[in-house]
């Protein structure tokens, strides 16, 4: 027997009102994953979730377990990959992550309510709510574009703005697409497809078609913004790391009265011939500190895609750091 005996404690979390199938998962896979990650014994007994383990393990698992119960009460499904992400968020904040807080965006006709799934996403939505220009920077899979589109659709439906304008730089991601057949719209649509995907997830097809035809929702390459004044509009510039400095200045100076702009980008995915030409890197240097302009930064822990996406992002970041170190030594 060891000199130090670890005392086992039991903590009971009320789970009344929670959908027990959502909470436990098929064949209790969610509870098993919770136990595996925490080192605790996890049992759903009646209307309580019982957590048994060392004091340290139980304290670490409580915010995750409570968040799972809250989601199950709201009828929001989650899986093992989500539980893994919840733990990541708690670990990265030394247990201080507010997993259960943040408002939902409810769009009539959407498949489900849209809610922030991480502290970084919640801060991003708060920044959009409280500022006229928001620059969201972070890795792929953190929901930068999707959440911005959701806020734009919500603003349009509530008549806070009269139209939504979504723009992207038409830059090839390391591939030569060649001469694309079709009319002008068909040529640029491949670059804009992710924006259509987000809209189609939130707005029924017939309604979206009418909105596009009436131009209350407009999707266009960034170059088409030149010379326009965008009033009463919610404007989103996606993949802004591939906008040049001149394009970024042109976009920012289009903003008219009663308009809001959200700029999203990933500094690690610049496809311009010269990285230093990126307008996203430029605005980081020159626009900080201006009232009404907010910068929101996402981290790998905010990634809501497959669990391995977070690990891939971390691996590339580590490799990039090692290469920079080698260059400096040379």
Secondary structure as a PSIPRED ss2 file (coil, helix, strand):
# PSIPRED VFORMAT (PSIPRED V4.0)

   1 X C   1.000  0.000  0.000
   2 X C   1.000  0.000  0.000
   3 X C   1.000  0.000  0.000
   4 X C   1.000  0.000  0.000
   5 X C   1.000  0.000  0.000
   6 X C   1.000  0.000  0.000
   7 X C   1.000  0.000  0.000
   8 X E   0.000  0.000  1.000
   9 X E   0.000  0.000  1.000
  10 X E   0.000  0.000  1.000
  11 X E   0.000  0.000  1.000
  12 X E   0.000  0.000  1.000
  13 X E   0.000  0.000  1.000
  14 X E   0.000  0.000  1.000
  15 X C   1.000  0.000  0.000
  16 X C   1.000  0.000  0.000
  17 X C   1.000  0.000  0.000
  18 X C   1.000  0.000  0.000
  19 X C   1.000  0.000  0.000
  20 X H   0.000  1.000  0.000
  21 X H   0.000  1.000  0.000
  22 X H   0.000  1.000  0.000
  23 X H   0.000  1.000  0.000
  24 X H   0.000  1.000  0.000
  25 X C   1.000  0.000  0.000
  26 X H   0.000  1.000  0.000
  27 X H   0.000  1.000  0.000
  28 X H   0.000  1.000  0.000
  29 X H   0.000  1.000  0.000
  30 X H   0.000  1.000  0.000
  31 X H   0.000  1.000  0.000
  32 X H   0.000  1.000  0.000
  33 X H   0.000  1.000  0.000
  34 X H   0.000  1.000  0.000
  35 X H   0.000  1.000  0.000
  36 X H   0.000  1.000  0.000
  37 X H   0.000  1.000  0.000
  38 X H   0.000  1.000  0.000
  39 X C   1.000  0.000  0.000
  40 X C   1.000  0.000  0.000
  41 X E   0.000  0.000  1.000
  42 X E   0.000  0.000  1.000
  43 X E   0.000  0.000  1.000
  44 X E   0.000  0.000  1.000
  45 X E   0.000  0.000  1.000
  46 X C   1.000  0.000  0.000
  47 X C   1.000  0.000  0.000
  48 X E   0.000  0.000  1.000
  49 X E   0.000  0.000  1.000
  50 X E   0.000  0.000  1.000
  51 X E   0.000  0.000  1.000
  52 X E   0.000  0.000  1.000
  53 X E   0.000  0.000  1.000
  54 X E   0.000  0.000  1.000
  55 X H   0.000  1.000  0.000
  56 X H   0.000  1.000  0.000
  57 X H   0.000  1.000  0.000
  58 X H   0.000  1.000  0.000
  59 X H   0.000  1.000  0.000
  60 X H   0.000  1.000  0.000
  61 X H   0.000  1.000  0.000
  62 X H   0.000  1.000  0.000
  63 X H   0.000  1.000  0.000
  64 X H   0.000  1.000  0.000
  65 X H   0.000  1.000  0.000
  66 X H   0.000  1.000  0.000
  67 X H   0.000  1.000  0.000
  68 X H   0.000  1.000  0.000
  69 X H   0.000  1.000  0.000
  70 X H   0.000  1.000  0.000
  71 X H   0.000  1.000  0.000
  72 X H   0.000  1.000  0.000
  73 X H   0.000  1.000  0.000
  74 X C   1.000  0.000  0.000
  75 X C   1.000  0.000  0.000
  76 X C   1.000  0.000  0.000
  77 X C   1.000  0.000  0.000
  78 X C   1.000  0.000  0.000
  79 X C   1.000  0.000  0.000
  80 X H   0.000  1.000  0.000
  81 X H   0.000  1.000  0.000
  82 X H   0.000  1.000  0.000
  83 X H   0.000  1.000  0.000
  84 X H   0.000  1.000  0.000
  85 X H   0.000  1.000  0.000
  86 X H   0.000  1.000  0.000
  87 X H   0.000  1.000  0.000
  88 X H   0.000  1.000  0.000
  89 X H   0.000  1.000  0.000
  90 X H   0.000  1.000  0.000
  91 X H   0.000  1.000  0.000
  92 X H   0.000  1.000  0.000
  93 X C   1.000  0.000  0.000
  94 X C   1.000  0.000  0.000
  95 X C   1.000  0.000  0.000
  96 X C   1.000  0.000  0.000
  97 X C   1.000  0.000  0.000
  98 X C   1.000  0.000  0.000
  99 X C   1.000  0.000  0.000
 100 X C   1.000  0.000  0.000
 101 X C   1.000  0.000  0.000
 102 X C   1.000  0.000  0.000
 103 X C   1.000  0.000  0.000
 104 X E   0.000  0.000  1.000
 105 X E   0.000  0.000  1.000
 106 X C   1.000  0.000  0.000
 107 X C   1.000  0.000  0.000
 108 X C   1.000  0.000  0.000
 109 X C   1.000  0.000  0.000
 110 X C   1.000  0.000  0.000
 111 X C   1.000  0.000  0.000
 112 X C   1.000  0.000  0.000
 113 X C   1.000  0.000  0.000
 114 X E   0.000  0.000  1.000
 115 X E   0.000  0.000  1.000
 116 X C   1.000  0.000  0.000
 117 X C   1.000  0.000  0.000
 118 X C   1.000  0.000  0.000
 119 X H   0.000  1.000  0.000
 120 X H   0.000  1.000  0.000
 121 X H   0.000  1.000  0.000
 122 X H   0.000  1.000  0.000
 123 X H   0.000  1.000  0.000
 124 X H   0.000  1.000  0.000
 125 X H   0.000  1.000  0.000
 126 X H   0.000  1.000  0.000
 127 X H   0.000  1.000  0.000
 128 X H   0.000  1.000  0.000
 129 X H   0.000  1.000  0.000
 130 X H   0.000  1.000  0.000
 131 X C   1.000  0.000  0.000
 132 X C   1.000  0.000  0.000
 133 X E   0.000  0.000  1.000
 134 X E   0.000  0.000  1.000
 135 X E   0.000  0.000  1.000
 136 X E   0.000  0.000  1.000
 137 X E   0.000  0.000  1.000
 138 X C   1.000  0.000  0.000
 139 X C   1.000  0.000  0.000
 140 X C   1.000  0.000  0.000
 141 X C   1.000  0.000  0.000
 142 X C   1.000  0.000  0.000
 143 X C   1.000  0.000  0.000
 144 X H   0.000  1.000  0.000
 145 X H   0.000  1.000  0.000
 146 X H   0.000  1.000  0.000
 147 X H   0.000  1.000  0.000
 148 X H   0.000  1.000  0.000
 149 X H   0.000  1.000  0.000
 150 X H   0.000  1.000  0.000
 151 X H   0.000  1.000  0.000
 152 X H   0.000  1.000  0.000
 153 X H   0.000  1.000  0.000
 154 X H   0.000  1.000  0.000
 155 X H   0.000  1.000  0.000
 156 X H   0.000  1.000  0.000
 157 X H   0.000  1.000  0.000
 158 X C   1.000  0.000  0.000
 159 X C   1.000  0.000  0.000
 160 X C   1.000  0.000  0.000
 161 X C   1.000  0.000  0.000
 162 X C   1.000  0.000  0.000
 163 X E   0.000  0.000  1.000
 164 X E   0.000  0.000  1.000
 165 X E   0.000  0.000  1.000
 166 X E   0.000  0.000  1.000
 167 X E   0.000  0.000  1.000
 168 X E   0.000  0.000  1.000
 169 X C   1.000  0.000  0.000
 170 X C   1.000  0.000  0.000
 171 X C   1.000  0.000  0.000
 172 X C   1.000  0.000  0.000
 173 X C   1.000  0.000  0.000
 174 X C   1.000  0.000  0.000
 175 X C   1.000  0.000  0.000
 176 X C   1.000  0.000  0.000
 177 X C   1.000  0.000  0.000
 178 X C   1.000  0.000  0.000
 179 X C   1.000  0.000  0.000
 180 X C   1.000  0.000  0.000
 181 X C   1.000  0.000  0.000
 182 X C   1.000  0.000  0.000
 183 X C   1.000  0.000  0.000
 184 X H   0.000  1.000  0.000
 185 X H   0.000  1.000  0.000
 186 X H   0.000  1.000  0.000
 187 X H   0.000  1.000  0.000
 188 X H   0.000  1.000  0.000
 189 X H   0.000  1.000  0.000
 190 X H   0.000  1.000  0.000
 191 X H   0.000  1.000  0.000
 192 X H   0.000  1.000  0.000
 193 X H   0.000  1.000  0.000
 194 X H   0.000  1.000  0.000
 195 X H   0.000  1.000  0.000
 196 X H   0.000  1.000  0.000
 197 X H   0.000  1.000  0.000
 198 X H   0.000  1.000  0.000
 199 X H   0.000  1.000  0.000
 200 X H   0.000  1.000  0.000
 201 X H   0.000  1.000  0.000
 202 X H   0.000  1.000  0.000
 203 X C   1.000  0.000  0.000
 204 X C   1.000  0.000  0.000
 205 X H   0.000  1.000  0.000
 206 X H   0.000  1.000  0.000
 207 X H   0.000  1.000  0.000
 208 X H   0.000  1.000  0.000
 209 X H   0.000  1.000  0.000
 210 X H   0.000  1.000  0.000
 211 X H   0.000  1.000  0.000
 212 X H   0.000  1.000  0.000
 213 X H   0.000  1.000  0.000
 214 X H   0.000  1.000  0.000
 215 X C   1.000  0.000  0.000
 216 X C   1.000  0.000  0.000
 217 X E   0.000  0.000  1.000
 218 X E   0.000  0.000  1.000
 219 X E   0.000  0.000  1.000
 220 X E   0.000  0.000  1.000
 221 X E   0.000  0.000  1.000
 222 X H   0.000  1.000  0.000
 223 X H   0.000  1.000  0.000
 224 X H   0.000  1.000  0.000
 225 X H   0.000  1.000  0.000
 226 X C   1.000  0.000  0.000
 227 X C   1.000  0.000  0.000
 228 X C   1.000  0.000  0.000
 229 X C   1.000  0.000  0.000
 230 X E   0.000  0.000  1.000
 231 X C   1.000  0.000  0.000
 232 X C   1.000  0.000  0.000
 233 X E   0.000  0.000  1.000
 234 X E   0.000  0.000  1.000
 235 X E   0.000  0.000  1.000
 236 X E   0.000  0.000  1.000
 237 X E   0.000  0.000  1.000
 238 X E   0.000  0.000  1.000
 239 X C   1.000  0.000  0.000
 240 X H   0.000  1.000  0.000
 241 X H   0.000  1.000  0.000
 242 X H   0.000  1.000  0.000
 243 X C   1.000  0.000  0.000
 244 X E   0.000  0.000  1.000
 245 X H   0.000  1.000  0.000
 246 X H   0.000  1.000  0.000
 247 X H   0.000  1.000  0.000
 248 X H   0.000  1.000  0.000
 249 X H   0.000  1.000  0.000
 250 X H   0.000  1.000  0.000
 251 X H   0.000  1.000  0.000
 252 X H   0.000  1.000  0.000
 253 X C   1.000  0.000  0.000
 254 X C   1.000  0.000  0.000
 255 X E   0.000  0.000  1.000
 256 X C   1.000  0.000  0.000
 257 X C   1.000  0.000  0.000
 258 X C   1.000  0.000  0.000
 259 X C   1.000  0.000  0.000
 260 X E   0.000  0.000  1.000
 261 X E   0.000  0.000  1.000
 262 X E   0.000  0.000  1.000
 263 X E   0.000  0.000  1.000
 264 X E   0.000  0.000  1.000
 265 X E   0.000  0.000  1.000
 266 X C   1.000  0.000  0.000
 267 X C   1.000  0.000  0.000
 268 X C   1.000  0.000  0.000
 269 X C   1.000  0.000  0.000
 270 X C   1.000  0.000  0.000
 271 X C   1.000  0.000  0.000
 272 X C   1.000  0.000  0.000
 273 X C   1.000  0.000  0.000
 274 X C   1.000  0.000  0.000
 275 X H   0.000  1.000  0.000
 276 X H   0.000  1.000  0.000
 277 X H   0.000  1.000  0.000
 278 X E   0.000  0.000  1.000
 279 X H   0.000  1.000  0.000
 280 X H   0.000  1.000  0.000
 281 X H   0.000  1.000  0.000
 282 X H   0.000  1.000  0.000
 283 X H   0.000  1.000  0.000
 284 X H   0.000  1.000  0.000
 285 X H   0.000  1.000  0.000
 286 X H   0.000  1.000  0.000
 287 X C   1.000  0.000  0.000
 288 X C   1.000  0.000  0.000
 289 X C   1.000  0.000  0.000
 290 X C   1.000  0.000  0.000
 291 X C   1.000  0.000  0.000
 292 X C   1.000  0.000  0.000
 293 X E   0.000  0.000  1.000
 294 X E   0.000  0.000  1.000
 295 X E   0.000  0.000  1.000
 296 X E   0.000  0.000  1.000
 297 X E   0.000  0.000  1.000
 298 X C   1.000  0.000  0.000
 299 X C   1.000  0.000  0.000
 300 X H   0.000  1.000  0.000
 301 X H   0.000  1.000  0.000
 302 X H   0.000  1.000  0.000
 303 X C   1.000  0.000  0.000
 304 X C   1.000  0.000  0.000
 305 X C   1.000  0.000  0.000
 306 X C   1.000  0.000  0.000
 307 X H   0.000  1.000  0.000
 308 X H   0.000  1.000  0.000
 309 X H   0.000  1.000  0.000
 310 X H   0.000  1.000  0.000
 311 X H   0.000  1.000  0.000
 312 X H   0.000  1.000  0.000
 313 X H   0.000  1.000  0.000
 314 X H   0.000  1.000  0.000
 315 X H   0.000  1.000  0.000
 316 X H   0.000  1.000  0.000
 317 X H   0.000  1.000  0.000
 318 X H   0.000  1.000  0.000
 319 X H   0.000  1.000  0.000
 320 X H   0.000  1.000  0.000
 321 X H   0.000  1.000  0.000
 322 X H   0.000  1.000  0.000
 323 X H   0.000  1.000  0.000
 324 X H   0.000  1.000  0.000
 325 X H   0.000  1.000  0.000
 326 X H   0.000  1.000  0.000
 327 X H   0.000  1.000  0.000
 328 X H   0.000  1.000  0.000
 329 X H   0.000  1.000  0.000
 330 X C   1.000  0.000  0.000
